[in-house]
């Protein structure tokens, strides 16, 4: 590995406080509108939750703009989102039902909230048998399938695979655990494991079409530990619960700790594989200036989704599995890695292209984070009150 010299010609982040504030003001207006839903100012507690969430989100966005550090502040919001979403979600259903687990009667009534992880398993049954295999509501209720599908389509067409690092609250758990140790314990990862999510996706889609059930969610999904799950009333449900505990402990906690990778997202997530394919339609990507790159290898060891290798550096772009988290952009000492709008010149103002990406990406992140953070703060306030 060669030494990574500082490149004086590299694009600099926005340094001016005034210019940074001006560039951040539209996001303030966007988030203020998104968070001001029904009941946002109904009580002193909800008003506090509104302004606390608004300040947190916009301070993080301002720091992104001013410092030029994308992943550093994205990760803070993303990890906060994971904790707030799990807390608000589970406390809501504990308050509603008196228990975390859903009952068979609630499943039959379609009262299970939809999850984007189930989307890959809906298409074939819907196409060939006109059946929605997930027991949630198509419209209405809490987190309906129709609303979820609209949000997924909008996010996919806008930020593509960035969905996994800017919208999917489930990934925040892995992101957090993968940052605890400064260096990985497991350092050698087979590069062909990058293809494993496509095998998981194909298996999940075909088995769901054959059995007319959401097989991945029903038997494998590690995030059942932090979302809804069925109350254990049979041996089958006991086995499923044991699998959920195992997969969460292994894929979301242990392996991210040991590898510093988002292992569930990078190697086992069928939704992530679908996003890899659908995300090709999005206008944003990560590019590498091969002339500026000194081949120091820092990005190769720090990429959390295993999307960079020596071939990537030579081709000038990461593998299609890239989540657009921006960590490699933050860390590159040569400023050779950057956000890029497809179809534009690689010599165009790179900082401007980063800002163009940040607005839609952070809007999706802020929308779901703000909603869950408001709910979590309000529930904590009400508990102590």
C-alpha positions in Angstrom: 0.0 0.0 0.0 1.3 3.4 -0.9 1.2 6.5 1.3 -2.0 8.6 0.9 -0.9 12.2 0.2 -3.2 15.2 0.7 -4.5 16.4 -2.6 -4.7 20.2 -2.6 -6.8 20.2 -5.7 -9.5 18.1 -4.1 -13.0 19.6 -3.6 -13.3 21.2 -0.2 -16.4 20.9 2.0 -18.5 24.0 2.6 -16.7 25.9 5.3 -18.6 29.2 5.6 -21.1 29.2 8.4 -23.4 31.6 6.6 -23.4 29.6 3.4 -23.9 26.4 5.3 -26.9 27.9 7.0 -28.4 29.1 3.7 -27.9 25.7 2.1 -29.6 24.1 5.2 -32.6 26.3 5.4 -34.7 24.4 2.8 -34.2 21.2 4.9 -35.5 23.1 7.9 -38.7 24.0 6.1 -39.1 20.4 4.8 -38.6 18.8 8.2 -40.8 21.3 10.0 -43.6 20.5 7.6 -43.1 16.7 7.8 -43.0 16.6 11.6 -46.0 18.9 12.1 -48.6 16.1 11.9 -51.8 15.8 13.7 -51.3 16.1 17.5 -47.8 17.6 17.2 -48.8 20.6 19.4 -51.7 19.0 21.3 -49.8 19.0 24.6 -46.7 20.4 26.1 -45.0 17.0 25.8 -45.8 16.7 22.1 -44.7 20.2 21.4 -41.4 19.5 23.2 -41.0 16.2 21.2 -41.6 18.2 18.0 -39.0 20.9 18.5 -36.5 18.5 20.0 -36.7 16.2 17.0 -36.7 19.2 14.6 -33.5 20.6 16.2 -31.7 17.2 16.3 -32.4 16.5 12.6 -31.5 19.9 11.3 -28.4 20.2 13.4 -27.2 16.9 11.9 -28.0 18.1 8.4 -26.2 21.4 9.0 -23.1 19.5 10.2 -23.2 17.3 7.1 -23.2 20.4 4.9 -20.6 22.4 6.8 -18.1 19.7 7.5 -18.4 17.7 4.3 -18.8 14.6 6.4 -21.7 12.6 5.2 -21.5 9.2 6.9 -20.4 10.5 10.3 -23.7 12.4 10.9 -25.9 10.1 8.8 -24.8 7.3 11.2 -25.8 9.2 14.3 -29.3 9.8 12.9 -29.6 6.3 11.4 -28.6 4.6 14.7 -30.9 6.9 16.6 -33.7 5.9 14.2 -33.2 2.2 14.9 -33.5 2.7 18.7 -36.4 5.1 18.5 -38.3 3.0 16.0 -38.0 -0.1 18.0 -38.9 1.6 21.2 -41.9 3.5 19.8 -43.1 0.5 17.8 -43.0 -2.0 20.7 -44.3 0.4 23.3 -47.2 1.3 21.1 -48.3 -2.3 20.7 -47.6 -3.0 24.4 -50.0 -0.1 25.2 -52.5 -1.2 22.5 -52.5 -5.0 23.3 -50.9 -5.4 26.6 -48.3 -7.6 25.0 -45.5 -7.4 22.3 -46.6 -10.5 20.5 -49.6 -10.6 18.1 -52.4 -13.1 18.5 -53.8 -15.4 15.8 -57.0 -13.4 15.8 -55.1 -10.1 15.1 -53.3 -11.8 12.2 -56.6 -13.0 10.8 -58.1 -9.5 11.0 -55.1 -8.1 9.1 -53.9 -6.0 12.0 -50.2 -6.8 11.5 -48.2 -3.7 10.3 -46.5 -4.2 6.9 -42.7 -4.3 6.7 -40.7 -3.5 3.6 -38.8 -6.8 4.0 -41.9 -8.6 2.8 -42.2 -6.7 -0.5 -40.0 -9.2 -2.5 -42.3 -12.0 -1.4 -45.5 -10.3 -2.5 -45.0 -9.9 -6.3 -45.2 -13.5 -7.6 -48.2 -14.6 -5.5 -50.0 -11.4 -6.4 -49.2 -11.9 -10.1 -50.1 -15.5 -10.5 -52.7 -16.1 -7.8 -54.0 -12.6 -7.1 -53.1 -13.2 -3.4 -51.4 -10.9 -0.9 -49.5 -13.4 1.2 -48.8 -10.9 4.0 -51.6 -10.8 6.6 -51.6 -7.0 6.8 -54.1 -4.5 5.3 -53.6 -3.3 1.7 -55.0 0.1 2.7 -55.8 1.7 6.0 -54.7 0.7 9.4 -51.2 1.0 10.8 -48.4 0.8 8.1 -50.5 -0.5 5.2 -49.0 -2.4 2.3 -50.2 0.2 -0.2 -48.5 3.1 1.7 -45.4 1.1 2.2 -45.2 0.3 -1.5 -45.6 3.9 -2.5 -42.8 5.0 -0.1 -40.6 2.2 -1.3 -41.1 3.1 -5.0 -40.4 6.8 -4.3 -37.3 6.1 -2.3 -36.0 3.5 -4.8 -36.4 5.8 -7.8 -34.7 8.7 -5.9 -31.9 7.2 -3.9 -31.8 3.6 -5.1 -29.7 1.2 -2.9 -29.3 4.2 -0.6 -32.6 3.0 0.8 -30.6 0.6 3.0 -28.6 3.3 4.7 -31.0 6.2 4.6 -34.5 4.8 5.1 -34.4 1.2 6.5 -34.5 1.6 10.2 -33.6 -2.1 10.6 -30.1 -1.5 9.3 -29.4 1.0 12.0 -28.9 -1.8 14.5 -26.1 -3.4 12.5 -24.6 0.0 11.7 -24.4 0.7 15.4 -22.9 -2.7 16.4 -20.4 -2.5 13.5 -18.9 0.7 14.9 -18.2 -0.5 18.4 -14.7 -2.1 17.8 -12.0 0.0 16.1 -10.6 -3.0 14.2 -12.2 -6.2 13.0 -11.6 -9.5 14.7 -12.5 -11.4 11.5 -10.5 -9.8 8.7 -10.8 -12.2 5.8 -14.2 -12.4 4.1 -14.8 -14.4 0.9 -15.7 -11.9 -1.9 -18.2 -14.3 -3.5 -20.4 -13.9 -0.3 -21.5 -10.6 -1.9 -23.7 -12.8 -4.2 -25.4 -14.6 -1.3 -28.3 -12.2 -0.9 -29.4 -12.9 -4.5 -29.7 -16.6 -3.6 -31.6 -15.7 -0.4 -33.9 -13.5 -2.5 -34.6 -16.2 -5.1 -35.3 -18.8 -2.4 -37.6 -16.4 -0.5 -39.6 -15.5 -3.7 -40.0 -19.0 -5.0 -40.9 -20.6 -1.6 -43.4 -17.7 -1.0 -45.0 -18.3 -4.4 -45.2 -22.0 -3.8 -46.5 -21.9 -0.2 -48.4 -18.6 -0.4 -46.8 -17.5 2.8 -44.1 -14.9 3.5 -41.5 -17.6 4.2 -38.5 -15.4 5.0 -40.4 -13.2 7.4 -42.1 -16.2 8.9 -39.0 -18.3 9.5 -35.7 -16.4 9.2 -36.0 -12.6 9.6 -33.8 -11.5 12.5 -35.7 -8.3 13.0 -38.7 -10.0 14.4 -36.9 -9.4 17.7 -37.5 -5.7 17.4 -40.8 -5.6 15.5 -43.9 -7.7 15.7 -43.9 -11.5 16.3 -46.5 -14.1 17.1 -47.2 -15.1 20.7 -45.7 -18.5 21.4 -48.6 -20.8 21.7 -47.3 -23.9 19.8 -44.2 -25.9 19.1 -43.9 -24.3 15.7 -44.0 -20.8 17.0 -41.4 -21.8 19.7 -39.0 -23.0 17.0 -39.6 -19.8 14.9 -38.9 -17.7 18.0 -35.7 -19.6 18.7 -34.6 -19.0 15.1 -35.3 -15.3 15.3 -33.3 -15.0 18.5 -30.4 -16.9 16.9 -30.4 -14.9 13.6 -30.6 -11.6 15.4 -27.8 -12.5 17.8 -25.6 -13.7 15.0 -26.3 -11.5 12.0 -27.2 -8.2 13.7 -25.0 -8.3 16.8 -22.1 -10.8 16.8 -21.0 -10.7 13.2 -21.1 -6.9 12.8 -19.1 -6.6 16.0 -16.5 -9.1 14.8 -16.2 -8.0 11.2 -17.2 -4.2 11.4 -19.5 -5.0 8.4 -23.3 -4.8 8.2 -23.4 -8.5 7.7 -27.2 -9.0 7.5 -27.5 -6.2 4.9 -24.4 -7.2 2.9 -24.8 -11.0 2.9 -28.3 -12.2 3.8 -31.0 -9.6 3.2 -33.4 -10.5 0.3 -34.8 -7.0 0.3 -31.3 -5.6 -0.1 -30.7 -7.8 -3.1 -33.9 -6.5 -4.6 -32.8 -3.0 -4.0 -29.5 -3.7 -5.7 -31.4 -4.5 -8.9 -34.1 -1.8 -8.6 -31.6 0.8 -7.4 -30.0 0.9 -10.9 -32.9 3.2 -11.9 -31.8 5.9 -9.4 -29.8 9.0 -10.5 -27.1 8.9 -7.8 -24.0 6.8 -7.5 -20.5 6.7 -5.9 -17.6 7.2 -8.2 -13.8 7.0 -7.8 -11.4 9.3 -9.6 -8.7 6.7 -10.6 -6.1 9.4 -11.3 -6.4 11.0 -7.8 -6.6 7.6 -6.0 -3.3 6.7 -4.4 -4.4 3.1 -3.8 -3.9 3.4 0.0 -6.6 0.9 0.6 -8.3 2.7 3.5 -11.7 2.6 1.8 -11.3 -1.2 1.2 -10.9 -1.9 4.9 -13.6 0.5 6.1 -16.5 -0.1 3.6 -19.3 -1.5 5.8 -21.2 -3.4 3.0 -18.2 -5.0 1.3 -18.7 -3.1 -1.9 -15.2 -2.0 -2.5 -12.1 -4.0 -3.6 -9.1 -3.5 -5.8 -11.2 -4.1 -8.9 -13.5 -1.3 -7.8 -10.6 1.1 -7.6 -9.5 0.3 -11.1 -13.0 0.5 -12.6 -13.7 3.8 -10.8 -16.9 2.7 -9.0 -18.0 0.3 -6.2 -19.9 -2.8 -6.8 -23.7 -2.5 -7.3 -24.2 -3.6 -3.6 -23.1 -0.1 -2.5 -25.5 1.5 0.0 -24.4 5.1 -0.7 -23.7 5.6 3.1 -20.8 7.9 2.2 -18.2 6.4 4.6 -15.6 5.9 1.8 -16.2 9.5 0.7 -15.6 10.8 4.3 -12.4 8.7 4.8 -10.6 9.1 1.5 -7.5 11.2 2.1 -7.2 12.0 -1.6 -10.8 13.2 -2.0 -10.9 10.7 -4.9 -14.3 9.2 -4.0 -17.4 11.3 -4.4 -21.2 11.3 -4.9 -22.1 11.6 -8.5 -25.2 12.3 -10.5 -25.4 9.8 -13.4 -25.0 11.4 -16.8 -23.1 14.4 -15.6 -19.4 15.1 -16.0 -17.0 13.7 -13.4 -15.4 17.1 -13.3 -18.6 18.9 -12.3 -18.7 20.6 -8.8 -18.5 17.5 -6.6 -19.6 19.2 -3.4 -22.7 20.5 -5.2 -23.5 16.9 -6.4 -23.2 15.7 -2.8 -25.6 18.4 -1.6 -28.0 17.4 -4.4 -27.9 13.8 -3.1 -28.2 14.8 0.5 -31.5 16.6 0.1 -33.6 13.6 -1.1 -31.6 11.1 1.0 -31.9 13.1 4.2 -35.6 13.9 3.6 -36.4 10.2 3.6 -34.2 9.6 6.7 -35.6 12.6 8.5 -39.2 11.7 7.7 -39.1 8.3 9.3 -36.6 9.3 12.1 -38.6 12.3 13.1 -41.9 10.4 13.3 -40.3 7.6 15.5 -38.2 10.0 17.5 -41.3 12.2 18.3 -43.2 9.1 19.4 -40.4 7.8 21.5 -39.8 11.1 23.3 -43.5 11.6 23.9 -43.9 8.1 25.4 -40.9 8.8 27.7 -42.4 12.1 28.7 -45.8 10.7 29.4 -44.3 7.8 31.4 -42.5 10.2 33.8 -45.4 12.6 33.9 
